[in-house]
Amino acid sequence: VRFRSKQWYQRRVRGIKAFAESLEIVPFTLAENAGLPPINIVTELRNRHAMGEAMAGINVKKSCITNITEENVLQPLLVSISAITLASETVRAILKIDDIVNTR
């Protein structure tokens, strides 16, 4: 049971890390579409968040990372939750279909 619990825990951790990595495509794409260096921007954004600046975000007009609330850039939480939920459900459906195809 202990061995199984460690396996289960490791799978969950891997799943959470993969989900977190998949969310990083959003700022990467935003930076890329704005003509900014996406790797540098995402790295700086990640560092700012690690230092406790939870409201740090990409300021496309100034081409840098700033405190988004000070810039009055706000998005309703429901919009973000709906988008992430829909994307997650879509991926789950694709994986479910892929699993069915692989078993045949």
Biopython code that builds the backbone (N, CA, C, O; Angstrom):
import numpy as np
from Bio.PDB.StructureBuilder import StructureBuilder

atoms = [
    (1, "VAL", "N", (0.834, -1.185, 0.000)),
    (1, "VAL", "CA", (0.000, 0.000, 0.000)),
    (1, "VAL", "C", (0.881, 1.252, 0.000)),
    (1, "VAL", "O", (0.605, 2.218, -0.711)),
    (2, "ARG", "N", (1.940, 1.220, 0.805)),
    (2, "ARG", "CA", (2.835, 2.377, 0.871)),
    (2, "ARG", "C", (3.470, 2.644, -0.494)),
    (2, "ARG", "O", (3.564, 3.791, -0.930)),
    (3, "PHE", "N", (3.906, 1.570, -1.165)),
    (3, "PHE", "CA", (4.512, 1.704, -2.487)),
    (3, "PHE", "C", (3.513, 2.299, -3.475)),
    (3, "PHE", "O", (3.851, 3.194, -4.250)),
    (4, "ARG", "N", (2.286, 1.795, -3.442)),
    (4, "ARG", "CA", (1.241, 2.290, -4.340)),
    (4, "ARG", "C", (0.927, 3.764, -4.056)),
    (4, "ARG", "O", (0.694, 4.550, -4.975)),
    (5, "SER", "N", (0.927, 4.118, -2.780)),
    (5, "SER", "CA", (0.615, 5.505, -2.437)),
    (5, "SER", "C", (1.708, 6.442, -2.958)),
    (5, "SER", "O", (1.415, 7.556, -3.393)),
    (6, "LYS", "N", (2.969, 5.993, -2.915)),
    (6, "LYS", "CA", (4.058, 6.811, -3.454)),
    (6, "LYS", "C", (3.910, 6.957, -4.964)),
    (6, "LYS", "O", (4.121, 8.041, -5.510)),
    (7, "GLN", "N", (3.547, 5.868, -5.640)),
    (7, "GLN", "CA", (3.334, 5.943, -7.082)),
    (7, "GLN", "C", (2.200, 6.905, -7.405)),
    (7, "GLN", "O", (2.319, 7.727, -8.314)),
    (8, "TRP", "N", (1.113, 6.805, -6.673)),
    (8, "TRP", "CA", (-0.042, 7.670, -6.890)),
    (8, "TRP", "C", (0.349, 9.126, -6.677)),
    (8, "TRP", "O", (-0.018, 9.999, -7.463)),
    (9, "TYR", "N", (1.098, 9.378, -5.604)),
    (9, "TYR", "CA", (1.534, 10.745, -5.291)),
    (9, "TYR", "C", (2.426, 11.283, -6.404)),
    (9, "TYR", "O", (2.262, 12.425, -6.832)),
    (10, "GLN", "N", (3.373, 10.467, -6.876)),
    (10, "GLN", "CA", (4.285, 10.904, -7.932)),
    (10, "GLN", "C", (3.528, 11.199, -9.226)),
    (10, "GLN", "O", (3.862, 12.153, -9.929)),
    (11, "ARG", "N", (2.528, 10.405, -9.545)),
    (11, "ARG", "CA", (1.728, 10.657, -10.747)),
    (11, "ARG", "C", (0.967, 11.971, -10.629)),
    (11, "ARG", "O", (0.894, 12.744, -11.584)),
    (12, "ARG", "N", (0.400, 12.218, -9.452)),
    (12, "ARG", "CA", (-0.334, 13.476, -9.249)),
    (12, "ARG", "C", (0.597, 14.679, -9.361)),
    (12, "ARG", "O", (0.245, 15.695, -9.960)),
    (13, "VAL", "N", (1.780, 14.555, -8.782)),
    (13, "VAL", "CA", (2.736, 15.657, -8.847)),
    (13, "VAL", "C", (3.149, 15.904, -10.294)),
    (13, "VAL", "O", (3.227, 17.052, -10.734)),
    (14, "ARG", "N", (3.412, 14.838, -11.028)),
    (14, "ARG", "CA", (3.757, 14.986, -12.444)),
    (14, "ARG", "C", (2.621, 15.635, -13.215)),
    (14, "ARG", "O", (2.850, 16.481, -14.079)),
    (15, "GLY", "N", (1.397, 15.235, -12.898)),
    (15, "GLY", "CA", (0.240, 15.821, -13.570)),
    (15, "GLY", "C", (0.094, 17.302, -13.272)),
    (15, "GLY", "O", (-0.209, 18.091, -14.166)),
    (16, "ILE", "N", (0.307, 17.679, -12.033)),
    (16, "ILE", "CA", (0.203, 19.091, -11.645)),
    (16, "ILE", "C", (1.304, 19.903, -12.311)),
    (16, "ILE", "O", (1.055, 21.008, -12.793)),
    (17, "LYS", "N", (2.521, 19.365, -12.341)),
    (17, "LYS", "CA", (3.625, 20.074, -13.001)),
    (17, "LYS", "C", (3.355, 20.237, -14.496)),
    (17, "LYS", "O", (3.616, 21.298, -15.061)),
    (18, "ALA", "N", (2.841, 19.204, -15.127)),
    (18, "ALA", "CA", (2.533, 19.287, -16.557)),
    (18, "ALA", "C", (1.442, 20.317, -16.820)),
    (18, "ALA", "O", (1.510, 21.061, -17.798)),
    (19, "PHE", "N", (0.435, 20.362, -15.949)),
    (19, "PHE", "CA", (-0.642, 21.343, -16.095)),
    (19, "PHE", "C", (-0.090, 22.761, -15.941)),
    (19, "PHE", "O", (-0.450, 23.659, -16.702)),
    (20, "ALA", "N", (0.784, 22.957, -14.952)),
    (20, "ALA", "CA", (1.394, 24.275, -14.730)),
    (20, "ALA", "C", (2.231, 24.695, -15.935)),
    (20, "ALA", "O", (2.189, 25.850, -16.358)),
    (21, "GLU", "N", (2.984, 23.756, -16.478)),
    (21, "GLU", "CA", (3.789, 24.060, -17.666)),
    (21, "GLU", "C", (2.909, 24.410, -18.858)),
    (21, "GLU", "O", (3.255, 25.280, -19.658)),
    (22, "SER", "N", (1.777, 23.736, -18.974)),
    (22, "SER", "CA", (0.885, 24.020, -20.101)),
    (22, "SER", "C", (0.283, 25.419, -19.994)),
    (22, "SER", "O", (-0.005, 26.045, -21.015)),
    (23, "LEU", "N", (0.088, 25.918, -18.774)),
    (23, "LEU", "CA", (-0.448, 27.269, -18.610)),
    (23, "LEU", "C", (0.568, 28.341, -18.999)),
    (23, "LEU", "O", (0.186, 29.474, -19.294)),
    (24, "GLU", "N", (1.849, 27.999, -19.002)),
    (24, "GLU", "CA", (2.872, 28.975, -19.363)),
    (24, "GLU", "C", (2.840, 29.326, -20.844)),
    (24, "GLU", "O", (3.507, 30.273, -21.260)),
    (25, "ILE", "N", (2.094, 28.598, -21.638)),
    (25, "ILE", "CA", (1.991, 28.931, -23.056)),
    (25, "ILE", "C", (1.237, 30.246, -23.253)),
    (25, "ILE", "O", (1.426, 30.924, -24.263)),
    (26, "VAL", "N", (0.387, 30.609, -22.295)),
    (26, "VAL", "CA", (-0.402, 31.844, -22.413)),
    (26, "VAL", "C", (0.502, 33.077, -22.415)),
    (26, "VAL", "O", (0.437, 33.853, -23.368)),
    (27, "PRO", "N", (1.348, 33.301, -21.395)),
    (27, "PRO", "CA", (2.213, 34.479, -21.458)),
    (27, "PRO", "C", (3.261, 34.378, -22.574)),
    (27, "PRO", "O", (3.665, 35.394, -23.140)),
    (28, "PHE", "N", (3.696, 33.164, -22.886)),
    (28, "PHE", "CA", (4.654, 32.968, -23.971)),
    (28, "PHE", "C", (4.060, 33.454, -25.287)),
    (28, "PHE", "O", (4.704, 34.190, -26.034)),
    (29, "THR", "N", (2.828, 33.038, -25.563)),
    (29, "THR", "CA", (2.157, 33.430, -26.804)),
    (29, "THR", "C", (1.860, 34.922, -26.821)),
    (29, "THR", "O", (2.011, 35.574, -27.853)),
    (30, "LEU", "N", (1.440, 35.465, -25.684)),
    (30, "LEU", "CA", (1.182, 36.903, -25.599)),
    (30, "LEU", "C", (2.441, 37.699, -25.912)),
    (30, "LEU", "O", (2.395, 38.654, -26.687)),
    (31, "ALA", "N", (3.554, 37.317, -25.322)),
    (31, "ALA", "CA", (4.819, 38.009, -25.580)),
    (31, "ALA", "C", (5.236, 37.870, -27.040)),
    (31, "ALA", "O", (5.669, 38.836, -27.668)),
    (32, "GLU", "N", (5.104, 36.678, -27.564)),
    (32, "GLU", "CA", (5.484, 36.420, -28.955)),
    (32, "GLU", "C", (4.640, 37.252, -29.917)),
    (32, "GLU", "O", (5.171, 37.848, -30.854)),
    (33, "ASN", "N", (3.334, 37.295, -29.688)),
    (33, "ASN", "CA", (2.443, 38.064, -30.559)),
    (33, "ASN", "C", (2.666, 39.566, -30.438)),
    (33, "ASN", "O", (2.359, 40.313, -31.367)),
    (34, "ALA", "N", (3.198, 40.016, -29.303)),
    (34, "ALA", "CA", (3.473, 41.441, -29.100)),
    (34, "ALA", "C", (4.850, 41.828, -29.633)),
    (34, "ALA", "O", (5.228, 42.998, -29.567)),
    (35, "GLY", "N", (5.596, 40.873, -30.153)),
    (35, "GLY", "CA", (6.918, 41.156, -30.682)),
    (35, "GLY", "C", (7.988, 41.240, -29.617)),
    (35, "GLY", "O", (9.058, 41.800, -29.852)),
    (36, "LEU", "N", (7.714, 40.690, -28.451)),
    (36, "LEU", "CA", (8.671, 40.684, -27.351)),
    (36, "LEU", "C", (9.403, 39.350, -27.332)),
    (36, "LEU", "O", (8.886, 38.362, -27.855)),
    (37, "PRO", "N", (10.597, 39.297, -26.742)),
    (37, "PRO", "CA", (11.302, 38.007, -26.638)),
    (37, "PRO", "C", (10.593, 37.098, -25.630)),
    (37, "PRO", "O", (10.711, 37.322, -24.425)),
    (38, "PRO", "N", (9.869, 36.093, -26.087)),
    (38, "PRO", "CA", (9.025, 35.301, -25.188)),
    (38, "PRO", "C", (9.778, 34.566, -24.085)),
    (38, "PRO", "O", (9.284, 34.493, -22.960)),
    (39, "ILE", "N", (10.937, 34.031, -24.368)),
    (39, "ILE", "CA", (11.675, 33.285, -23.345)),
    (39, "ILE", "C", (12.111, 34.222, -22.232)),
    (39, "ILE", "O", (11.972, 33.895, -21.053)),
    (40, "ASN", "N", (12.638, 35.383, -22.596)),
    (40, "ASN", "CA", (13.077, 36.352, -21.579)),
    (40, "ASN", "C", (11.898, 36.855, -20.751)),
    (40, "ASN", "O", (12.001, 36.981, -19.531)),
    (41, "ILE", "N", (10.781, 37.142, -21.412)),
    (41, "ILE", "CA", (9.604, 37.668, -20.724)),
    (41, "ILE", "C", (9.044, 36.640, -19.751)),
    (41, "ILE", "O", (8.755, 36.970, -18.601)),
    (42, "VAL", "N", (8.888, 35.399, -20.198)),
    (42, "VAL", "CA", (8.324, 34.355, -19.333)),
    (42, "VAL", "C", (9.268, 34.070, -18.168)),
    (42, "VAL", "O", (8.812, 33.844, -17.047)),
    (43, "THR", "N", (10.574, 34.078, -18.417)),
    (43, "THR", "CA", (11.539, 33.859, -17.344)),
    (43, "THR", "C", (11.457, 34.977, -16.307)),
    (43, "THR", "O", (11.450, 34.714, -15.105)),
    (44, "GLU", "N", (11.395, 36.224, -16.773)),
    (44, "GLU", "CA", (11.285, 37.345, -15.834)),
    (44, "GLU", "C", (9.957, 37.289, -15.076)),
    (44, "GLU", "O", (9.922, 37.545, -13.872)),
    (45, "LEU", "N", (8.878, 36.961, -15.762)),
    (45, "LEU", "CA", (7.573, 36.854, -15.120)),
    (45, "LEU", "C", (7.593, 35.763, -14.044)),
    (45, "LEU", "O", (7.074, 35.960, -12.945)),
    (46, "ARG", "N", (8.188, 34.629, -14.363)),
    (46, "ARG", "CA", (8.296, 33.529, -13.399)),
    (46, "ARG", "C", (9.111, 33.966, -12.176)),
    (46, "ARG", "O", (8.750, 33.652, -11.042)),
    (47, "ASN", "N", (10.204, 34.687, -12.409)),
    (47, "ASN", "CA", (11.032, 35.166, -11.294)),
    (47, "ASN", "C", (10.280, 36.160, -10.421)),
    (47, "ASN", "O", (10.378, 36.111, -9.195)),
    (48, "ARG", "N", (9.531, 37.061, -11.044)),
    (48, "ARG", "CA", (8.770, 38.048, -10.277)),
    (48, "ARG", "C", (7.713, 37.358, -9.420)),
    (48, "ARG", "O", (7.517, 37.718, -8.259)),
    (49, "HIS", "N", (7.036, 36.370, -9.993)),
    (49, "HIS", "CA", (6.034, 35.628, -9.222)),
    (49, "HIS", "C", (6.693, 34.880, -8.073)),
    (49, "HIS", "O", (6.128, 34.802, -6.982)),
    (50, "ALA", "N", (7.887, 34.325, -8.305)),
    (50, "ALA", "CA", (8.605, 33.598, -7.254)),
    (50, "ALA", "C", (9.027, 34.541, -6.125)),
    (50, "ALA", "O", (9.137, 34.122, -4.973)),
    (51, "MET", "N", (9.262, 35.808, -6.454)),
    (51, "MET", "CA", (9.641, 36.794, -5.433)),
    (51, "MET", "C", (8.427, 37.359, -4.700)),
    (51, "MET", "O", (8.570, 38.229, -3.841)),
    (52, "GLY", "N", (7.235, 36.869, -5.033)),
    (52, "GLY", "CA", (6.038, 37.283, -4.317)),
    (52, "GLY", "C", (5.215, 38.353, -5.006)),
    (52, "GLY", "O", (4.215, 38.811, -4.454)),
    (53, "GLU", "N", (5.612, 38.755, -6.189)),
    (53, "GLU", "CA", (4.850, 39.754, -6.936)),
    (53, "GLU", "C", (3.730, 39.044, -7.713)),
    (53, "GLU", "O", (3.858, 38.783, -8.909)),
    (54, "ALA", "N", (2.649, 38.742, -7.018)),
    (54, "ALA", "CA", (1.560, 37.968, -7.615)),
    (54, "ALA", "C", (0.848, 38.720, -8.736)),
    (54, "ALA", "O", (0.269, 38.096, -9.625)),
    (55, "MET", "N", (0.882, 40.038, -8.705)),
    (55, "MET", "CA", (0.177, 40.826, -9.718)),
    (55, "MET", "C", (1.074, 41.245, -10.878)),
    (55, "MET", "O", (0.679, 42.082, -11.689)),
    (56, "ALA", "N", (2.265, 40.680, -10.967)),
    (56, "ALA", "CA", (3.154, 40.978, -12.086)),
    (56, "ALA", "C", (2.573, 40.362, -13.350)),
    (56, "ALA", "O", (2.082, 39.234, -13.339)),
    (57, "GLY", "N", (2.637, 41.109, -14.424)),
    (57, "GLY", "CA", (2.121, 40.619, -15.695)),
    (57, "GLY", "C", (2.802, 41.316, -16.857)),
    (57, "GLY", "O", (3.587, 42.243, -16.657)),
    (58, "ILE", "N", (2.511, 40.882, -18.051)),
    (58, "ILE", "CA", (3.133, 41.436, -19.246)),
    (58, "ILE", "C", (2.416, 42.719, -19.643)),
    (58, "ILE", "O", (1.207, 42.723, -19.875)),
    (59, "ASN", "N", (3.176, 43.804, -19.717)),
    (59, "ASN", "CA", (2.657, 45.074, -20.196)),
    (59, "ASN", "C", (3.118, 45.218, -21.642)),
    (59, "ASN", "O", (4.280, 45.528, -21.904)),
    (60, "VAL", "N", (2.203, 44.991, -22.572)),
    (60, "VAL", "CA", (2.541, 44.990, -23.989)),
    (60, "VAL", "C", (2.897, 46.396, -24.458)),
    (60, "VAL", "O", (3.793, 46.557, -25.287)),
    (61, "LYS", "N", (2.219, 47.410, -23.948)),
    (61, "LYS", "CA", (2.485, 48.789, -24.369)),
    (61, "LYS", "C", (3.880, 49.252, -23.966)),
    (61, "LYS", "O", (4.551, 49.939, -24.736)),
    (62, "LYS", "N", (4.319, 48.883, -22.767)),
    (62, "LYS", "CA", (5.633, 49.293, -22.283)),
    (62, "LYS", "C", (6.719, 48.255, -22.575)),
    (62, "LYS", "O", (7.897, 48.500, -22.315)),
    (63, "SER", "N", (6.331, 47.107, -23.111)),
    (63, "SER", "CA", (7.257, 46.015, -23.459)),
    (63, "SER", "C", (8.070, 45.528, -22.263)),
    (63, "SER", "O", (9.276, 45.305, -22.364)),
    (64, "CYS", "N", (7.389, 45.368, -21.130)),
    (64, "CYS", "CA", (8.085, 44.884, -19.938)),
    (64, "CYS", "C", (7.084, 44.253, -18.979)),
    (64, "CYS", "O", (5.883, 44.214, -19.245)),
    (65, "ILE", "N", (7.602, 43.766, -17.866)),
    (65, "ILE", "CA", (6.766, 43.197, -16.814)),
    (65, "ILE", "C", (6.450, 44.306, -15.817)),
    (65, "ILE", "O", (7.362, 44.966, -15.318)),
    (66, "THR", "N", (5.175, 44.517, -15.525)),
    (66, "THR", "CA", (4.768, 45.538, -14.555)),
    (66, "THR", "C", (3.684, 44.973, -13.650)),
    (66, "THR", "O", (3.187, 43.867, -13.863)),
    (67, "ASN", "N", (3.328, 45.755, -12.637)),
    (67, "ASN", "CA", (2.208, 45.395, -11.773)),
    (67, "ASN", "C", (0.937, 45.715, -12.557)),
    (67, "ASN", "O", (0.626, 46.882, -12.795)),
    (68, "ILE", "N", (0.220, 44.694, -12.948)),
    (68, "ILE", "CA", (-0.931, 44.842, -13.834)),
    (68, "ILE", "C", (-2.065, 45.621, -13.174)),
    (68, "ILE", "O", (-2.781, 46.355, -13.856)),
    (69, "THR", "N", (-2.241, 45.478, -11.871)),
    (69, "THR", "CA", (-3.326, 46.219, -11.202)),
    (69, "THR", "C", (-3.052, 47.717, -11.203)),
    (69, "THR", "O", (-3.984, 48.518, -11.286)),
    (70, "GLU", "N", (-1.777, 48.103, -11.112)),
    (70, "GLU", "CA", (-1.442, 49.527, -11.197)),
    (70, "GLU", "C", (-1.711, 50.090, -12.580)),
    (70, "GLU", "O", (-1.940, 51.289, -12.736)),
    (71, "GLU", "N", (-1.683, 49.224, -13.584)),
    (71, "GLU", "CA", (-1.963, 49.637, -14.965)),
    (71, "GLU", "C", (-3.459, 49.561, -15.282)),
    (71, "GLU", "O", (-3.875, 49.852, -16.403)),
    (72, "ASN", "N", (-4.259, 49.170, -14.293)),
    (72, "ASN", "CA", (-5.718, 49.017, -14.456)),
    (72, "ASN", "C", (-6.086, 48.001, -15.531)),
    (72, "ASN", "O", (-7.048, 48.189, -16.275)),
    (73, "VAL", "N", (-5.312, 46.926, -15.601)),
    (73, "VAL", "CA", (-5.629, 45.827, -16.503)),
    (73, "VAL", "C", (-6.212, 44.717, -15.649)),
    (73, "VAL", "O", (-5.486, 44.019, -14.942)),
    (74, "LEU", "N", (-7.511, 44.560, -15.717)),
    (74, "LEU", "CA", (-8.199, 43.565, -14.898)),
    (74, "LEU", "C", (-9.058, 42.676, -15.784)),
    (74, "LEU", "O", (-9.561, 43.108, -16.821)),
    (75, "GLN", "N", (-9.215, 41.447, -15.366)),
    (75, "GLN", "CA", (-10.046, 40.493, -16.096)),
    (75, "GLN", "C", (-10.933, 39.791, -15.082)),
    (75, "GLN", "O", (-10.454, 39.363, -14.032)),
    (76, "PRO", "N", (-12.210, 39.667, -15.379)),
    (76, "PRO", "CA", (-13.094, 38.966, -14.429)),
    (76, "PRO", "C", (-12.631, 37.527, -14.207)),
    (76, "PRO", "O", (-12.256, 36.829, -15.149)),
    (77, "LEU", "N", (-12.664, 37.101, -12.961)),
    (77, "LEU", "CA", (-12.228, 35.750, -12.599)),
    (77, "LEU", "C", (-13.037, 34.692, -13.331)),
    (77, "LEU", "O", (-12.494, 33.655, -13.713)),
    (78, "LEU", "N", (-14.315, 34.934, -13.531)),
    (78, "LEU", "CA", (-15.177, 33.964, -14.204)),
    (78, "LEU", "C", (-14.698, 33.672, -15.625)),
    (78, "LEU", "O", (-14.799, 32.539, -16.097)),
    (79, "VAL", "N", (-14.180, 34.688, -16.299)),
    (79, "VAL", "CA", (-13.670, 34.497, -17.663)),
    (79, "VAL", "C", (-12.478, 33.544, -17.650)),
    (79, "VAL", "O", (-12.407, 32.620, -18.460)),
    (80, "SER", "N", (-11.551, 33.771, -16.736)),
    (80, "SER", "CA", (-10.366, 32.909, -16.647)),
    (80, "SER", "C", (-10.739, 31.483, -16.256)),
    (80, "SER", "O", (-10.236, 30.521, -16.837)),
    (81, "ILE", "N", (-11.617, 31.352, -15.276)),
    (81, "ILE", "CA", (-12.040, 30.023, -14.826)),
    (81, "ILE", "C", (-12.733, 29.278, -15.964)),
    (81, "ILE", "O", (-12.472, 28.094, -16.174)),
    (82, "SER", "N", (-13.604, 29.953, -16.694)),
    (82, "SER", "CA", (-14.320, 29.316, -17.800)),
    (82, "SER", "C", (-13.354, 28.859, -18.890)),
    (82, "SER", "O", (-13.488, 27.756, -19.419)),
    (83, "ALA", "N", (-12.383, 29.703, -19.225)),
    (83, "ALA", "CA", (-11.428, 29.359, -20.286)),
    (83, "ALA", "C", (-10.574, 28.157, -19.891)),
    (83, "ALA", "O", (-10.375, 27.246, -20.695)),
    (84, "ILE", "N", (-10.074, 28.152, -18.670)),
    (84, "ILE", "CA", (-9.223, 27.043, -18.213)),
    (84, "ILE", "C", (-10.036, 25.757, -18.090)),
    (84, "ILE", "O", (-9.554, 24.682, -18.447)),
    (85, "THR", "N", (-11.256, 25.858, -17.590)),
    (85, "THR", "CA", (-12.125, 24.683, -17.468)),
    (85, "THR", "C", (-12.431, 24.088, -18.830)),
    (85, "THR", "O", (-12.342, 22.874, -19.012)),
    (86, "LEU", "N", (-12.792, 24.936, -19.790)),
    (86, "LEU", "CA", (-13.114, 24.459, -21.133)),
    (86, "LEU", "C", (-11.903, 23.804, -21.784)),
    (86, "LEU", "O", (-12.023, 22.747, -22.404)),
    (87, "ALA", "N", (-10.739, 24.432, -21.645)),
    (87, "ALA", "CA", (-9.522, 23.859, -22.227)),
    (87, "ALA", "C", (-9.188, 22.513, -21.588)),
    (87, "ALA", "O", (-8.818, 21.570, -22.288)),
    (88, "SER", "N", (-9.315, 22.417, -20.278)),
    (88, "SER", "CA", (-9.024, 21.162, -19.575)),
    (88, "SER", "C", (-9.985, 20.053, -19.989)),
    (88, "SER", "O", (-9.573, 18.914, -20.210)),
    (89, "GLU", "N", (-11.258, 20.393, -20.091)),
    (89, "GLU", "CA", (-12.247, 19.389, -20.508)),
    (89, "GLU", "C", (-12.008, 18.937, -21.941)),
    (89, "GLU", "O", (-12.212, 17.767, -22.265)),
    (90, "THR", "N", (-11.582, 19.845, -22.794)),
    (90, "THR", "CA", (-11.289, 19.490, -24.182)),
    (90, "THR", "C", (-10.112, 18.523, -24.254)),
    (90, "THR", "O", (-10.165, 17.522, -24.969)),
    (91, "VAL", "N", (-9.059, 18.822, -23.517)),
    (91, "VAL", "CA", (-7.891, 17.930, -23.499)),
    (91, "VAL", "C", (-8.270, 16.570, -22.947)),
    (91, "VAL", "O", (-7.845, 15.544, -23.477)),
    (92, "ARG", "N", (-9.061, 16.552, -21.892)),
    (92, "ARG", "CA", (-9.500, 15.286, -21.306)),
    (92, "ARG", "C", (-10.300, 14.469, -22.313)),
    (92, "ARG", "O", (-10.123, 13.254, -22.405)),
    (93, "ALA", "N", (-11.173, 15.121, -23.064)),
    (93, "ALA", "CA", (-11.958, 14.420, -24.083)),
    (93, "ALA", "C", (-11.061, 13.863, -25.183)),
    (93, "ALA", "O", (-11.270, 12.745, -25.653)),
    (94, "ILE", "N", (-10.068, 14.640, -25.592)),
    (94, "ILE", "CA", (-9.136, 14.174, -26.624)),
    (94, "ILE", "C", (-8.347, 12.972, -26.117)),
    (94, "ILE", "O", (-8.183, 11.987, -26.836)),
    (95, "LEU", "N", (-7.857, 13.050, -24.880)),
    (95, "LEU", "CA", (-7.105, 11.926, -24.320)),
    (95, "LEU", "C", (-7.978, 10.690, -24.175)),
    (95, "LEU", "O", (-7.513, 9.570, -24.387)),
    (96, "LYS", "N", (-9.234, 10.887, -23.817)),
    (96, "LYS", "CA", (-10.163, 9.768, -23.685)),
    (96, "LYS", "C", (-10.388, 9.109, -25.042)),
    (96, "LYS", "O", (-10.397, 7.882, -25.142)),
    (97, "ILE", "N", (-10.566, 9.909, -26.077)),
    (97, "ILE", "CA", (-10.748, 9.374, -27.434)),
    (97, "ILE", "C", (-9.483, 8.660, -27.878)),
    (97, "ILE", "O", (-9.546, 7.576, -28.458)),
    (98, "ASP", "N", (-8.331, 9.268, -27.603)),
    (98, "ASP", "CA", (-7.053, 8.675, -27.974)),
    (98, "ASP", "C", (-6.863, 7.334, -27.288)),
    (98, "ASP", "O", (-6.342, 6.399, -27.897)),
    (99, "ASP", "N", (-7.278, 7.223, -26.030)),
    (99, "ASP", "CA", (-7.170, 5.963, -25.294)),
    (99, "ASP", "C", (-8.061, 4.901, -25.910)),
    (99, "ASP", "O", (-7.668, 3.738, -25.995)),
    (100, "ILE", "N", (-9.249, 5.282, -26.340)),
    (100, "ILE", "CA", (-10.165, 4.336, -26.987)),
    (100, "ILE", "C", (-9.579, 3.854, -28.303)),
    (100, "ILE", "O", (-9.658, 2.667, -28.621)),
    (101, "VAL", "N", (-8.991, 4.765, -29.071)),
    (101, "VAL", "CA", (-8.402, 4.398, -30.359)),
    (101, "VAL", "C", (-7.215, 3.451, -30.143)),
    (101, "VAL", "O", (-7.047, 2.491, -30.895)),
    (102, "ASN", "N", (-6.404, 3.714, -29.134)),
    (102, "ASN", "CA", (-5.234, 2.865, -28.867)),
    (102, "ASN", "C", (-5.618, 1.450, -28.421)),
    (102, "ASN", "O", (-4.866, 0.509, -28.673)),
    (103, "THR", "N", (-6.748, 1.283, -27.777)),
    (103, "THR", "CA", (-7.138, -0.033, -27.284)),
    (103, "THR", "C", (-7.705, -0.916, -28.386)),
    (103, "THR", "O", (-7.798, -2.130, -28.211)),
    (104, "ARG", "N", (-8.075, -0.350, -29.482)),
    (104, "ARG", "CA", (-8.651, -1.151, -30.577)),
    (104, "ARG", "C", (-7.631, -1.725, -31.480)),
    (104, "ARG", "O", (-7.974, -2.417, -32.438)),
]
sb = StructureBuilder()
sb.init_structure("model")
sb.init_model(0)
sb.init_chain("A")
sb.init_seg("    ")
for serial, (resi, resn, name, xyz) in enumerate(atoms, 1):
    if name == "N":
        sb.init_residue(resn, " ", resi, " ")
    sb.init_atom(name, np.array(xyz, "f"), 0.0, 1.0, " ", f" {name:<3s}", serial, name[0])
structure = sb.get_structure()
